[in-house]
Amino acid sequence: MDKNYIYIEKAQKEEYDALRNIFFKSRQENFNWMEYDNIKLDDFDSSTKGELILTAKISNKIAGFISIWEEDKFIHNLFVSSNFQRCGVGKALISEAVKAVGLPLTLKCVKLNENALNFYLSQGWTIEEEVKEKEPYYLMKYDVINALEK
């Protein structure tokens, strides 16, 4: 498997089952602050409705996806299959999101999601605000300065 070649394109409807599975399994494996029984396979559909979805593939296998609310340049979801983590998929998806919708990009990162937080910070994202709600999160931003540095 050539993990150096990542192909990204707009998601096709026939890929949605694989994307649902990545979304479902990733949340089960990593979202330890959520009740396990509250994570459903069809959460993908409601969570990505009306958004641009880009799919990343390595060796013709779906490695991950990103969904973006285009009007606000807001990344709503970024998920990488556990089989393809640390292969550059997340970085490639962010780069393609920049090409698709421009900068600055924003996202929310749940405070307890330390792996995601560390990833975003390593890619040059900045914490703009800490929001203390039932599920505290950071509002993060990626702009031209960050893109040039990475």
MIVO-426201 format. One line per field, with one value per residue (C-alpha): z, y negated, x; residue number from 1. Coordinates in steps of 0.001 Angstrom, whole numbers, padded with zeros to 6 digits. Each point is the difference from the previous one (the first is absolute). Last residue first. Example, Ala and Ser with C-alpha at 12.3 -4.5 7.8 and 13.67 -1.06 7.14 Angstrom:
<drenkes>
zz: [007140, 000660]
yy: [001060, 003440]
xx: [013670, -001370]
pos: [2, 1]
</drenkes>
This chain:
<drenkes>
zz: [007526, 000605, -003101, 000953, 003532, -001278, -002554, 002535, 002105, 002894, 003055, 002234, 002985, 001662, 003269, -000221, 002312, -000937, 000698, -003275, -000279, -002695, -002854, 000403, -002863, -002776, -001179, -000936, 003348, 001764, -002062, 000795, 003723, 000169, -001904, 002357, 003048, -000765, 003515, -001051, -002877, -003106, -001861, -003454, -002044, -003412, -001082, -002835, -003243, -000822, -002197, 000068, 003788, 000355, -002093, 002436, 002935, -001608, -000695, 003641, 001229, -002394, 000775, 000762, 003792, 000016, -002927, 001601, 002781, -002711, -000175, 000978, -000490, 000633, 000187, -001648, -000287, -003072, 001044, -003215, -000801, 003009, -000433, 000331, 000077, -000804, 000737, -001339, -002703, -001805, -003618, 000982, 002395, -000223, 001545, -000366, -000124, 001283, -000690, 002516, -000303, 002414, 001462, 003642, -000823, -002398, 002117, 003060, -001985, 001567, 003531, 003032, 002961, 001256, 000677, 002188, -001078, 001879, -001381, -003535, -001437, -000901, -000285, -001849, -002407, -000552, -000874, -002237, -001794, -000442, -001289, -002477, -001300, -000417, -001607, -002775, -002503, 000439, -001324, 002158, -001706, -000681, 001830, -001022, 002544, -001257, 002733, 001600, -002991, 001041]
yy: [-024596, -003626, -001333, 001661, -001425, -003553, 000402, 001181, 002985, -000726, 001877, -000297, 002143, 002230, 000645, 002634, -001342, -003462, -001791, -001459, -000627, -002538, -000611, 003072, -000001, 002533, 000475, 003679, 001110, -001890, 001892, 003376, -000753, -000996, 003111, 002289, -001951, 000356, -001071, -003664, 000760, -001591, -002496, -001052, -002999, -000501, -003364, 000554, 001470, 002279, 002825, -000667, -000477, 003179, 001817, -001020, 001055, 003398, 000428, -000775, 002494, 002688, -000435, 003666, -000294, 001639, 002264, 003197, -002048, -001517, -003780, -002380, -003732, -001367, -003436, -001968, -003529, -002115, -001958, 000383, 003320, 002043, 002486, 003766, 001804, 003626, 002996, 002884, 001352, 002696, -000549, 000354, -002913, -001917, -003266, -001002, -003572, -000882, -003423, -000504, -000078, 002909, 001122, 000613, 001231, 002645, 001020, 000564, 002957, 002427, -000982, -001124, -000524, 003555, -000753, -002989, -002758, -001154, 002967, -001382, 001853, 003597, -000320, -003322, 001463, 003059, -001981, -002614, 002630, 002188, -002866, -000862, 003593, -000064, -003472, 001094, 000780, -003575, -001355, -002179, -002894, 001044, 000663, 002381, 000668, 001443, 000452, 002977, 002164, 003356]
xx: [002932, 001028, -001748, -003303, 000137, 000565, -002773, -002568, -000991, -002345, -001190, -003068, 000892, -002551, -001811, -002804, -002720, 001239, 003251, 001215, 003728, 000818, 002405, 002177, 002471, 000500, 003590, -000044, 001450, -002817, -002564, 001560, 000344, -003670, -001059, 001904, -001203, -003706, -001067, -000128, -002355, 001466, -002167, 001070, 001094, 001576, 001392, 000473, -001248, -002924, 001319, 003745, -000028, -002064, 002617, 002727, -002153, -000578, 003724, 000890, -002585, 001255, 003708, 000641, -000180, -003431, -000855, -001307, -001685, -002184, 000317, -002782, -000376, -003477, -001600, 002743, -001378, 000725, -003124, -001980, 001716, -001108, 002825, 000180, 003341, 000624, 002182, 002069, -002287, 001940, 001112, 003669, -000486, -003241, -001181, -003659, -001269, -003454, -001521, -002774, -003793, -000462, 003348, -000966, -003506, 001303, 003003, -002196, -001414, 002467, -000990, 002026, -002348, 000588, 003685, -000879, 002344, 003120, 001971, -000284, 002997, -000824, -003789, 000343, 002510, -002169, -003144, 001639, 002102, -003080, -002138, 002770, 000026, -003780, 000231, 002359, -002804, -001229, 003312, 002220, 001800, 003563, 003250, 002781, 002718, 003269, 002583, -001730, 000885, -001463]
pos: [150, 149, 148, 147, 146, 145, 144, 143, 142, 141, 140, 139, 138, 137, 136, 135, 134, 133, 132, 131, 130, 129, 128, 127, 126, 125, 124, 123, 122, 121, 120, 119, 118, 117, 116, 115, 114, 113, 112, 111, 110, 109, 108, 107, 106, 105, 104, 103, 102, 101, 100, 99, 98, 97, 96, 95, 94, 93, 92, 91, 90, 89, 88, 87, 86, 85, 84, 83, 82, 81, 80, 79, 78, 77, 76, 75, 74, 73, 72, 71, 70, 69, 68, 67, 66, 65, 64, 63, 62, 61, 60, 59, 58, 57, 56, 55, 54, 53, 52, 51, 50, 49, 48, 47, 46, 45, 44, 43, 42, 41, 40, 39, 38, 37, 36, 35, 34, 33, 32, 31, 30, 29, 28, 27, 26, 25, 24, 23, 22, 21, 20, 19, 18, 17, 16, 15, 14, 13, 12, 11, 10, 9, 8, 7, 6, 5, 4, 3, 2, 1]
</drenkes>
